[in-house]
Amino acid sequence: MTILDVKFNEFAREYAERQPYYRHSLDDFAEEAREMCWAGFGLVDDGTGEPLETWSEYGYYNCDCRENLLRVNYESAREAFKSAGVETHEVNGWLVWDASNRAGHEIARSIGRALGGYPVLDDERLSDLEWDNAVKMIEDLYRLPGGVTGDDVIRQMPEVPHCSNCSSCDVEDALASLEYSQCMDCDEWIKTGEYPSDRVCYDCADREQEGECECIPVYVDTMRHMSRYPTVGDLREVQRGCETCSPVRWPHGGFKLGI
């Protein structure tokens, strides 16, 4: 198949003409069309004068913000051609289309114009991808409290952390706004509500028991019944007032909160 046998869109011709050393010449494009049994070869301007790239779930080459934008524009463009009955394919990592189909020419021009004025073809789809990626990132990287999801955390943030490389992700602040704080001993998230954050979980509190004395287990059970968590100071106060624990913990009579 020669150049004369192939129809090219304006952008494919323009792009081929300005390539140094003819790395992507019209002859190359005609050969690609022959391989696909097409009578035409078209490229889509990505808004920067470069061909629109393809995207695949099996490849990842950019940070999230770039990858999401690439995916949205590729999927939107491909769907536009498909809806008009225009065949598309991937060549050199680009979205190419059969330029012998007249409907494809206006679609390609429309996409190029749109991306020349604004970098994304579908804002809603991009927002959904950013949200889903942020949820996955948070749930993969953080140990969240039981019953709390990545969606719950993001709703407490001023903006969606759309990229794991380019965005900050203040999960701790978001959980604090949900009235969670971390146990002072093991860092487990506990629902402390309006109470101070210097509290410990029930398991850590139970480990403060001295021997067989029941003062700590009884106190912890009481706090659990009230859906409250004790502070380290609370536990020391209980032991200080216990005839069994006090002489063991402070044999010389010394006592300081948190010691």
N, C-alpha and C positions, 0 to 999 in steps of 0.2 A: 504494500500500500504506500503510495507516494503522498507528498504534501498536497498535491492537487486533488487527491481523492478524499481528503479529510476536511471537515468543517471545524474551524476553531472559533472560540468566542474571543471578544476583543482583549480580555485580560490575558488569556493564554498566549496570544500573539505578542502582546506588549511585554509580557514577562520573559518569553523566549528571546526577544530581541535585545534585552538588556542584560542577559546572563553572560558573564565573562567566560571566555574559552568555550562557549556554546555547550556548557555542561547539560543544559536542558533546552535543546534546540527544538524547532518544529519537527525536524526529522525524528527526534527521540519521541516526541508526543505522538506523531503519526504511527510509530512502531508500537507504542503502548495501545493505541486505539485498535490496531490490527490484532494484538494479542487478546483484546476483549471483544473482538468481532463488532466493533463500533464503527460508524461512519463519521464520527466527530469526537473531538477532545476539548473539554472545557475545564478551566480552573476558576476558583472563587477567590476574590480579593478579601483578605481578612481585615481590611480597613487600614492596614499599614503598607500596602503595596506588595505583600507577600501572600502566597497561596494559603488558603484556609487549611489548617492541619486536621488530621483525623484524631480520634481518641479511642482507646480500647481499655476495657476493664482489666486486661491482662498485662498492661504496661503502666509504669508510673515513672515519670521523668522530671517532674517539677514539684514545687511546693504546692500546698493545697489551693491557695488562692489562684495560682496559674492553672492548675489542673482542673479545677471546677469550671473556670471560664472557658478553657479549651473544650471541655466536655459539653457544656451547654451550647456553645456556638456550633460545634460539630453536629450534635444531635438535632438541633433546630434546623440547620441547613439541610441535612440529609432528609429529614422529614418533609421539608418543603418540596424538594425534588421528587421524593417518593409520591407525595400527594398529587403531583402533576403528571405522574407516570414517566418520570425521567430517570434513567438508570444511573447509578453512581458506583464508584469503586474507590479503592485506595491505591495511590501510586506515589512512591517516594515520601510516604507519610502525609500526603495531601488528599483532600476530598476532590475527586475528579468526576466529571459527568459527561454524558454523551451529547456533544454539542450539535449533533444532527437533529436533535429534538428541539423544535423552535420554542417550545414552552420554557425550556431551561435557560434561555438567554435572558429573559426578563427576571427570572428568579435569581440568577447569578448577579445581575446588575442591582437588583433590589437589596440583596444581602450585602453586597459591597458598599452601597450607599448607606445602609443602616449602620454597619460597623465603622464606617468612616466618621460618623457623627456620635456614636455611642458604642462602648466596647462589648456589650452583651446583647444577645438577641432575645433572651427570655429572663427577665429579672426574677419572676416568681420561681422558676425552676432553679435558678442560681441560689436563691434564698433557701429553698428546700434542701439543696445539696449542702450548703454551709451549715445548716442546722443539724442535719443527719451526721455530718462529719464531726461536728463539735460534740454531739452526744456520744459518739463512739470514742472520740479522743478522751473525754472526761471519764467515761466508764472503764476505759482500758488503763488509764494512768492513775486513777484515784480509787481508794477504797471508800465507797459512799456508805452512809448509814442505811440500815435495813429499811426498805420501803421508799427510799429516795432514789430517783432516777436521774440520768443526765438531763432529761427534759426539765425536771423540777429545778435543777441547779441553774440551767441557762436562763430560765425565766426570772431569776433573781439578779442576773447580770445586766449592766447597762447596755451591752451589745453582745452579739453572738461572736465568740472567738472563732472566726471563720478559717483560720489557718494555724496549724500547730507550730509552724516556723515563724510566722510574722505577727501573731497575736498573743497578748497576755491572757492568762486564764486564771482569774482570781476565784478559784473554787472555795477557798477557805472563807473569803468574805461572803460569798453567796450562801454557804451553809450557815454562817453566823446569822445572816438575815432570816434564815429558816429556824433560828433559835437552837442551833446545834453548836457544841464546842467539843474539843478533843479531851479525852481522859488525860489527866496529868501524868499518869504512869505508863499507859500503853498506846496512847494516841487514837484509840477507838472513838468514833464520833458518837456522842450521847446527846439526847434531847434535854437541854438544861433550861429551856424556856427563858423566862425573865431573870432567872437566878444567876449568880456569878459563874464565871467560866472555870474557876479553879477547882473543878470537881473531878471525881474519879468514878469509873464504872463499877458496877456491883461486883464483878469478878475480882477486880483489883482491891476493892474495899474488903472483900471476904478474906483476901490473903493477909490482911493485917491482923488476923486473929492470933492471939498468943496461946499456944498450947490448946487445952480443952476448954478454955474460958469462953462463955457464950455471949459476952457483952457486945462484941463486934457483930457476930451473926444476927443477934436480936435487933441491934440498931439498924443494920443493913436491911433486914427484912421489913422493918418499919418504914424505912425510906422507900423501899421498893413498892410497898403497899400504897404509899402516898405519891408514887410516880415521880419521886425526887431522887437526886443523887447527892451523896455526902461529899464534903470537901475533906482534904487531908487534915485540916484543923479540927473538923467535927470528930473525926476518928480519934485524934489524939486527946481531945477533951473527954470523950467517952472512956478511953483507957486511963486517963489521969484520975477519973473519978471511980475507977474500978479497984477494989481491994486486992484483986488477984493480979491484974495487969500492971498497975502503977509501980509496985516495987520491982517488977521484972524489967520494965522499960526504963525506969529512972531510979536505979538502985541508990543513987546518992541524992535523990530528991530534986534533981534539976529537971526543968520542963520548959520547952519552948515550942510554940506552935510550928508544926511542919517538921519537927525533928523526931 
